[in-house]
């Protein structure tokens, strides 16, 4: 799963950096077991990333980590201060 996450950078234009891993603080993770952080070149690329077939496929595979299959991931989008 890690290689699939990291490979998104090679498949989706506008992705600058990706990190993915398993939490080491389960007591603070509110049920989450893994995290994915994606740095996108510009905020106007967000919809392109979100709907890209490679991202949609990865999101489907990530459901295997859900304790409750009806759960949804926590998603945060922000503009990085320079």
C-alpha positions in Angstrom: 0.0 0.0 0.0 2.9 2.3 0.7 4.3 2.0 -2.8 0.8 2.6 -4.3 0.5 5.8 -2.2 4.0 7.1 -3.1 3.4 6.2 -6.8 0.6 8.8 -7.0 3.3 11.4 -7.4 4.4 9.8 -10.6 0.8 9.4 -12.0 -0.8 12.7 -11.1 0.3 16.0 -12.6 0.7 18.7 -9.9 1.6 16.4 -7.0 4.9 17.7 -5.6 5.4 15.4 -2.6 3.7 12.5 -0.8 4.2 10.8 2.5 2.3 7.8 3.8 2.6 5.7 6.9 1.0 3.9 9.9 0.3 5.9 13.0 2.5 5.4 16.1 0.1 7.1 18.4 -3.1 5.1 18.3 -4.4 6.7 21.5 -4.5 10.0 19.6 -5.5 8.8 16.2 -9.3 8.7 16.8 -9.6 5.3 15.1 -7.3 6.1 12.2 -4.5 3.7 11.5 -2.7 5.4 8.5 -2.1 8.8 7.2 -1.5 10.2 3.7 -0.1 13.7 3.1 -0.1 15.1 -0.4 1.5 18.4 -1.4 0.0 19.8 -4.5 1.7 22.5 -6.6 -1.3 24.9 -6.6 -4.7 24.9 -5.0 -6.4 25.0 -8.4 -5.0 21.4 -9.0 -7.0 20.0 -6.0 -10.1 19.0 -8.0 -7.8 17.4 -10.6 -6.1 15.4 -8.0 -9.3 14.4 -6.1 -11.0 13.1 -9.3 -7.9 11.6 -11.0 -8.4 7.9 -11.7 -5.2 7.0 -9.9 -6.4 8.7 -6.7 -9.9 7.3 -6.9 -8.3 3.8 -7.3 -6.0 4.3 -4.3 -8.9 5.6 -2.2 -10.8 2.5 -2.9 -7.9 0.3 -1.9 -7.4 2.4 1.3 -10.8 1.2 2.5 -9.2 -2.0 3.5 -7.7 -0.1 6.5 -11.1 1.0 7.7 -12.3 -0.7 10.9 -15.9 0.2 9.8 -16.4 -0.1 6.1 -19.0 2.7 6.3 -16.4 5.1 7.7 -14.9 7.9 5.7 -11.4 9.3 6.0 -10.6 12.6 7.6 -9.5 15.1 4.9 -7.9 18.5 5.4 -7.1 20.9 2.6 -5.1 24.0 3.3 -2.8 26.6 1.6 0.7 26.3 2.9 2.2 29.5 4.4 5.4 30.4 2.6 
